[in-house]
Amino acid sequence: MKILFVATVQSHICQFHLPIMDMLQKNGYEVHVAARNNLAEKNGLSMKYADKVFDIPFERSPFNTKNIGAYKQLKKIMKDEKYDIVHCHTPVGGILARLAGRKFRKDGLRMIYTAHGFHFYDGAPKKNWIIYYPIEKFMSRYTDDLITITEEDYKLAKDRNFKGNIHHVHGVGVNTDKFVKLSEEDRQKLRLDKGYTDEFIILCTGELNRNKNQAMLIKAMKEIVIKYPEAKLLLAGNGPEHDNLVKLI
């Protein structure tokens, strides 16, 4: 059997789906991936457990006209490869995959969409409901299985009669057994090992991109060190803004 994973960018596949791809391969599936190759921006990420990888030039905005070309490429891949299952993720990847796979569902293709958090939710801006809710509701007619990872999304999809089979697979949180609080002795040793003593340390973790806006923290440090001269800001992460942030520092 053949399964295709679709997402806007390959880093999404590498960050979230490698374990299931590994499991599928071990159980005899042929696994393909279709997503834009952005791995050069993501230090340490590499694609594994994929028999074929298609570099599709998806754009994050669903309204970007470049996605028309991406849609045509994806449709041709589905026609040529004749998949048993397409499992799509991310808003743009999910929309274009379901549109491209419409007629192939008549031939037995099963379309699975995992919603990693709807943009419309209790308290979301009205524009999110105006723009994204109608799109997701309409696209549900081309979805055999909708997987939600929050109870709110599951209830919303059920209450508003989204088409297809609706599932809730708990996918939020961490295994707290993997983490332990350091003793004060170990904490001080770790600080010394990293070259710090009594400084007040501010740690920011996350991808180094414009959306995370680490630049704001860097600029704020100018004021902070006036009052707290020993304060240090540490940025933990990688991404396309790395060199720009270094220059700003």
JOQUITA-V124755 format. One record per run of one state. SS is the DSSP state (2 for helix, 1 for strand, 0 for the rest). FROM is the first residue (numbers start at 1). LEN is the number of residues. If there is no record, write none. Layout:
BEGIN
ss->{SS & SS}
from->{FROM & FROM}
len->{LEN & LEN}
END
This chain:
BEGIN
ss->{0 & 1 & 2 & 0 & 2 & 0 & 1 & 0 & 2 & 0 & 1 & 0 & 2 & 0 & 1 & 0 & 2 & 0 & 2 & 0 & 1 & 0 & 2 & 0 & 1 & 0 & 2 & 0 & 1 & 0 & 2 & 0 & 2 & 0 & 1 & 0 & 2 & 0 & 1 & 0 & 2 & 0}
from->{1 & 2 & 10 & 17 & 18 & 27 & 30 & 37 & 39 & 42 & 52 & 56 & 67 & 82 & 85 & 89 & 91 & 101 & 103 & 108 & 110 & 116 & 126 & 143 & 145 & 149 & 151 & 160 & 165 & 169 & 176 & 179 & 184 & 194 & 200 & 206 & 214 & 228 & 231 & 237 & 242 & 249}
len->{1 & 8 & 7 & 1 & 9 & 3 & 7 & 2 & 3 & 10 & 4 & 11 & 15 & 3 & 4 & 2 & 10 & 2 & 5 & 2 & 6 & 10 & 17 & 2 & 4 & 2 & 9 & 5 & 4 & 7 & 3 & 5 & 10 & 6 & 6 & 8 & 14 & 3 & 6 & 5 & 7 & 1}
END
